[in-house]
């Protein structure tokens, strides 16, 4: 998922706002939310393991 999001920055055929398209907004969203989701899942799992 992250690899596809990064590779989408080289797509230049659809230009709506200067050199950018809606796919670039989605790619930024993926690049932000995937690491957050992994961190959140890891934190919740760690809290469940260490909770008394």
N, C-alpha and C positions, 0 to 999 in steps of 0.2 A: 504494500500500500504506500509506504513512504517512497519507494523507488519510483513508482508510477507518478506520484505527486511531484517529485523533483524533476522527472523527465518531462513533465507537461510544460515546464517553463521554456522549453525549446519549441513549442508549438507557436507558430507565427501566422498561420493562415487566416484565423478569425480575429479580426481587430475591431473592437467596438469602442474602446477608450484608449486612444493612442496605440501603443504596441501591445496592449493587454486585452484579455477577453474574460468572460465569466469563469472559464476553466482555471484561470490564475487565482481568482478569489477562492474557489473550491480547493485548489492546491494548498494555498496558505492555511485555510481552515484545517485541512488534513494534517499539515505539518505541525500545527499547534495542538490539535486535539488528540492525535495518536500518542505522543509522548505523555500527555496529561492522563490519558486513560490507562496507560501502562503503569504510570506512577501511582495513580489512585488504586488500581487493582492490587498492586504490590503492597501499598500501605494498609489497605483494608485486610488483606490476607495476613500481614505481619501482626496487625492489631488483634486479629482473632486467635493467632497462635500464642501470643504472649499474654492475652487477657486471662486473669485468674478464674 
